[in-house]
Amino acid sequence: MSTPSNAFIAFQKNEETRCIVEAIVDDNPGAVVVDQPAMVKVDVPGRLVIRRSSVEEKLGRDFDLQELQLHLITISGHLDESDEEFTLSWNT
């Protein structure tokens, strides 16, 4: 059986992305955060999910998942987007 590839997302490093990354880590067991001077990358084996409700809880305000685009550097994985979730995954 093959090991799933990592889905990942990388953001510019700022206060809002700190909250987004905290939400990702809470919702994705196995998430690994790679903190660099100007960016932060999150790797998750197989599937990475960003939930609007989790980000709102961390930010303390309403959040539209389209706001991710303001901070996004790159992604890896097949993207599936709704108003409630932003999902990156690899078919295994």
C-alpha positions as CSV (number, residue, x, y, z in Angstrom):
1,M,0.0,0.0,0.0
2,S,1.4,3.4,-1.0
3,T,1.8,6.3,1.4
4,P,-0.4,9.2,0.5
5,S,1.3,12.3,-0.8
6,N,1.1,15.4,1.3
7,A,-1.4,18.1,0.5
8,F,0.0,21.5,1.4
9,I,-0.8,25.2,1.6
10,A,1.6,28.1,2.1
11,F,0.7,31.6,3.2
12,Q,2.4,34.9,3.7
13,K,3.2,35.2,7.3
14,N,1.0,37.7,9.2
15,E,-1.4,37.8,12.1
16,E,-4.5,36.6,10.1
17,T,-2.6,33.6,8.7
18,R,-1.5,32.7,12.2
19,C,-5.2,32.2,13.1
20,I,-5.9,30.3,9.8
21,V,-2.9,28.0,10.5
22,E,-4.2,27.4,14.1
23,A,-7.6,26.4,12.6
24,I,-6.0,24.1,10.1
25,V,-3.9,22.3,12.7
26,D,-6.9,21.8,15.0
27,D,-9.0,20.3,12.1
28,N,-6.2,18.2,10.5
29,P,-4.6,15.5,12.7
30,G,-1.1,14.9,11.4
31,A,-0.6,18.5,10.1
32,V,3.0,19.7,10.1
33,V,3.7,23.4,10.2
34,V,6.9,24.6,8.6
35,D,7.5,28.2,9.8
36,Q,9.8,30.3,7.7
37,P,10.7,34.0,8.0
38,A,8.3,35.3,5.3
39,M,5.8,32.4,5.0
40,V,4.2,29.5,6.8
41,K,3.5,26.1,5.1
42,V,1.2,23.4,6.4
43,D,1.7,19.8,5.1
44,V,-1.0,17.2,5.7
45,P,-0.8,13.5,4.5
46,G,-3.5,12.9,1.9
47,R,-6.1,15.6,2.7
48,L,-6.1,19.1,4.1
49,V,-9.3,20.8,5.1
50,I,-9.9,24.4,6.0
51,R,-13.3,25.0,7.7
52,R,-14.8,28.4,7.6
53,S,-16.3,27.9,11.1
54,S,-12.9,27.0,12.6
55,V,-11.2,30.0,11.1
56,E,-14.0,32.3,12.3
57,E,-13.6,30.9,15.8
58,K,-9.8,31.7,15.8
59,L,-10.2,35.1,14.2
60,G,-13.2,36.2,16.3
61,R,-15.1,37.5,13.2
62,D,-16.9,36.3,10.1
63,F,-14.7,34.9,7.4
64,D,-15.3,34.2,3.8
65,L,-13.0,31.4,2.5
66,Q,-12.3,33.6,-0.6
67,E,-10.2,35.7,1.8
68,L,-7.6,32.9,1.8
69,Q,-6.6,34.2,-1.7
70,L,-5.3,37.4,-0.1
71,H,-2.6,35.5,1.9
72,L,-2.0,32.5,-0.3
73,I,1.4,31.7,-1.8
74,T,0.9,28.2,-3.2
75,I,-1.1,25.0,-2.8
76,S,-0.5,21.3,-3.7
77,G,-3.4,18.9,-4.2
78,H,-6.7,18.7,-6.0
79,L,-8.9,21.7,-4.9
80,D,-12.5,21.4,-3.8
81,E,-14.1,24.6,-2.6
82,S,-17.5,25.4,-1.1
83,D,-18.8,28.2,1.1
84,E,-18.0,26.1,4.2
85,E,-14.8,24.2,3.3
86,F,-11.6,24.6,1.3
87,T,-10.1,21.1,0.7
88,L,-6.9,19.9,-0.9
89,S,-6.4,16.2,-1.5
90,W,-4.6,13.5,-3.4
91,N,-6.4,10.4,-4.7
92,T,-4.6,7.3,-3.5
